[in-house]
Amino acid sequence: DKQVHISSAVVYGIGKYLKTTGDTSILSEGGAHTIIECALFYYSLLLKRAVRDYYEIHDVIGPDEYKEHVDNDAFTNWLAYWTIETAINYYNKLKESNSEVIRKLESKLSLQNVMENWTSKLPKIYLPEPRDLDNVIPQNDTFLSLEDIDLTKYKNQEHIGSMFKDYNLDQVNKIQVVKQADVVMLLYLLEHKFSKEVKKANYDYYEKRTLHDSSLSLSTHSILASDIDEKDLAYKLFQEATKIDLGENMKTSDHGIHAASLGGLWQIVVNGFGGVRMVGGNLRINPKLPENWSRLSFSFMWKGNKLDIELTKEGIKIEVKDEMLEEIEILVYDTKYVLNQILKIKF
């Protein structure tokens, strides 16, 4: 009940579905209500200290489950802000395009008053920012002041959780050690909010303190390694992620395969090596092929069109084999292109 960041993941998924498919029917079928309820939940968590002119979120567990009962977890605060901001945006859009949905919600939730409160308080939610000293974002209020020990022994572990042979959870809570992607996950999900320099600084700081004691961690770190042009590291982490279910130590799958980790592998290939992202509702493809890969091909749906993608070191080919519903604007390495059935780009 302290891992409140999970609600933002629901809203993130709905938002991604809406922008990727263009199918707004999900909003009237419960999507809008879900987004607003999640925003109401975060609004209820906001605390204001008498001596500070901003709102904080206290006593949570972020994605890093080795840090319990922390205040102002960076991931939680940023995604809570983003959730409330998203709710305001969809409320305003629906007022113009689908007033019936808003009318029903208004009768349940008194949305006019809610929106006024959100709009006034949103700019005052505390968002942990990169430090001037080194561009590192504090994972929470106390993380950077905790004991910083040599984690080499545990980074080279054969089995996850080896640190708990030497420390109990209360002791781990007081050490700069991370279970899985936390700040790194923030930089991936809200990538448009942070510069490449900030991403690299935080990646370098937090990865060496992350034990990857979750099957979900390696994929996020691999993708961000591609983003900061650490190709060898991205591929090494990809190989480690494949071994969770396919490696020699098959005991990792004694209780079943790691389905979410397999989804993470797909993301490494398509979002990391393929460089496919949705940024601001637009499609972007910035390929980062591993050095020892000559070709990568995959398909995905974008607003009702099935896009077949083929990447090589020499260029990119994007094709829609069925009849296109409409032209698609694609950003490739900061250059805009228009896809109308087939698009070939040479690097």
N, C-alpha and C positions, 0 to 999 in steps of 0.2 A: 504493500500500500504506500510505500515511500518512493517507488519507481514511477513517478508521475509523468516522466517524459514519454511514456508509451502512448498516451492520448495524442500527442503531437504526431506520432508515427501514423496513426489512423487518418488524421487530417492531411498529412503529407501524401499518403497513398491516394486519397480521394482527389486531391489537387492534381497529382500526377496523371491519374486516370482521365480527368476532365481535359487537361491540356494535350495529352497524347492522343486521345480519341476524338475530341470535339463533341462527345456525347454528353449533353447537359441534362438529360433525363434523370440521371442519378441524383441531381439536386432535389427534384420534386419527389423522388422516391425515398427520401430519408437522408440524402447526403448533406443538404443545407442544414437540416436539424442537427445532424451529428457534428458538423463543423461548429455551429453556434454553441451547442452544449459543451463541447471540448473547450471552447474559448471561455465560456462561463466558469468552467471548472478552474482554469488557470487564473482567471480574474479573482476567484474566491481565495486563491493562495497568496495573493499579493499582500505584502506587509510593508508598512511605512514606519521607519524609525523617526522619532521626534527631531533628531539632530540632522537628518538627511532629507533632501528634497527629491528622493526617488524611492521606487518600490522594489522590494527584494522578495526572493522565494527561499524559505528556510526549511531545514530538516528533511532533506531528500536523499535518495540514492540515484546517482546518474548512471549512465551506461557502465561506468567502472564500478562494478559491484564490490570492489575491495575498499571503497570509501563510503561509509555509512553515516547518515545523519549530518550531512554537510549543508552549508548555506551558500546560496548563489552558485550552484553548479552551472558552469558555462553552457553546457549543452542544454540543460533544462531551461535556463533563463532565455537563451536565444530562441529556442523552439517554442516556448510559451509566448514570447513576443510575436514570433512569426505566425502562430496560430490565431492570436487575437487580431493581428493585422489582416490575415487571410479572411477571417470571419467578417470583418468590416467591409472588405473589398467585395465579397460575394453578396453581402446584404445590399450594398449600393447597386450592384449589377442587377440583382433580382428585382429590386424595386422598379427598375425600368423595363425589364424583359419578362418577368414572371411574378406579377404582383400577387397572384393567388397564393403562391407558396409563402410569401412574406405575410400576407393577411392571416393565414392559418398559424404561423409561428408567432405573429404579433399577439394573437389572442391568448396564446399559451405563456409567452415569456416577456411581455411588455417591452418589446425590442427598442422602441424609441428611446426610452430612458436608458436602457442597456447601452445602446450605441453612443449616446452622449457621454456616459461614464467611460467607456472604452476609449473613445477618441481623445478625451482629456487626459487620461492616465497612461495611454500607450507610450508617448514620448518620454515618460518618466520611469519606465521599467529599467532597472539596472542591467546593463549588458557588459559582462567582463570583456575588456578590450586588450589588444596586444600591448605589452609593456614597452615603453620607450627604450628601455635598456637593451632588450634582445628580441622584441617582437613576439615573445611568448605570451599566450593567453592563459591566465590562471585557471586551472581546471575547476577550482572552487576557492572559497575565501582563505583556506588554510593550506592547500596542497603544496605550494611553493616554499612554505616555511617548515615542512615536515623533514624528518631525517632522510638524507640522501645517501644510500648505501650502494656498494658494488653488487650488482644483480647478475653478474656473469654466470655464476653457478646455476641460477634458476632460468636464465635465458637459454642455457644449453641443456636444459632438462630433457630426459627421455619421455617422461610422463607428466601431464599437466598437474598443477597443484603441489609440486614438490616443495614449494616454499613453506607449506603448512607442516612440514616435518620439523622445521626449525622455529617457526613463529605461529602464534595463534592469531585469530582474526582481529582481535583488539590491537595486537602489536602491528599487524600489517596495515591497519587503519592509520597508523602513525608514521608510515614510511612512504616515500615517493615511489610507489609501485602501482602499476595499473593492470587490471585484469584483461581488458579488451579495449578496442577503439572507443575513445570518448571524445576528446577535443578533435582528434583526427576525423571522427565521424561527423562532427559539426562542420568541419572544413569541406567535407565531401557533399553533405546534403545542402548546405547553404554556400556553395562554392563562389557564387557571384558576390558575396559580401566581403571576401578576403583576397588580398593580393597574393601573387605567387611567392613573394618574399616572406609573407606571414605564414603561408602554408609550409614552406620549407623550414622555417625556423621552428615551428611547432612540431612538424614531423620529426626533425632531428632531435628535439628535446624529449618528446613523449615516446617515440618508438623504442629508444634505448631503455626506457623505464616500463615498457609494456611486456608482459609475459605471454600474451596470446593464450591465456588459459580458457579461451572460448573458441569454438570452431567458427565463430562469426567474425573474428578479429583480423585474420590474415588477409581476407579479401579486401576489406576497406583499406588496409595499409598498402596493399599492392596497387590498388587503383590510384591512391594519392601519390604513391611513388612514381607512377606513370605521369601524373599531372606535373610533378616537379622535375621531370626528365631524368629520373633515376631508373633507367631501363633495366640494368642488371639486377638491381634490388627488387624491382617490380616482378621480374621473372622468377627470381629466387623465392619470393613469397608465394607466387602462383604455384610453384612446384611443391612447396611445403603444404599449401592448402589442398592440393590434389591427394596428398598422402593421408589426409584425415580419414578417408574411406578406401583409398586405393593403394596405400603404402604397405610396406612389409609388416608393420605393427598393426595387424588387423584387429587386435583387441579393442581398438578405438571404436569399432562398430559392433561390439558384442551385444549391445541393446538396440541395434538398428542403425541405419545410415543417417547421416546428418543432412537432412533435406534442405535446411536453410543454408548450410555451408555449400551445398551443390548449387543453390541459387547464387551464392556469392562467387562461385567459380565462373558462372555464366557472366556475371557482372564484371569480373576481372577481364574476361576476353572481350566482351562487347563494349562496356563502359570505359575500361582501362586501356587495353591494347587497341580496341577499335575506336576509342575516343568519342563514343556516342553519348550525348547528353541532351537534356532539355533545359535550356536556360531562358528564363523569362517567357516561357511558353513557345520558344522557337527551337528548332532542331539544329544541333551543332555536332560536327564530326571532325575531331582532331586526332587522326590515327597516331599511335605510338607503338608500332610493331616491334616485338622483341628482335634482337639482332639476328637470331638464328631461325627466324620465321621468314619465309619468302612470300607467303600468301595467307590471307584470312578471309573467309566468306561467311556470311550469316544473313538472316532475314528478320524483319520485325514489322509490326503494323504501326502506321503513323496516319492518324485521322482517316481511317478507313482504307488506306492504300497499303498494300504489302510491298515493302521496299527490300529488294535484293542488293546486298552490299558486297563488293569484292575489293579488297585492299591488297596492294603490293608495295614494295619499296618505291616503285616508279609512279604510282598514282592510285586513283580511286575510281570505281565504276559503280553508279547507282542506277538501278533499273526498276521500273514498275511494269510488269508483264501484262497485267489486266488493264482495262480502261481506267484512266485516272479520274478521280472525282474533281480535283482542282490542282493547279500548279502548287508546288511546295518550295518555299524559300529555305535554303540550307546555308549555314555558315561553316566554312571549311578554312581553318587557319586564318581567321579574321577577314576572309573574303566572302561576300555574299554571292550565291549562285541560285538559279531557278531550275528546279527539276520539272521537266515536262516529258514524261515517259522514260527518257534515258539521259544520264549526265556522266561525262567522262572528264576527269581532271588529271593533268600531269603535274607531278611535283617537281 
